[in-house]
Amino acid sequence: MSDQFLHAREVATLLNIKISTVYALCRRGELVHIRLGEGRRRPLIRFRREDLDQFLQDRTIGALPATK
């Protein structure tokens, strides 16, 4: 088990997206996260690095074959 947990802001920075998009991906079930409780403004959630890596792997699109 990984001992490196990421905060939503760190995930947003790594993916170059807004933090609100991170939360939207979580709400839609597209981004695996760990819910630790309720925060003041948003849920207290954390992310495992391997889940983030899998998220990116699942969305990687290979290059199209070259055409003449």
ABEGO torsion letter per residue (X at the ends): XBABBBBAAAAAAAAGBBAAAAAAAAAAGABBBBBAEBBAABBBBBBBAAAAAAAAAAABBBBBBBBX
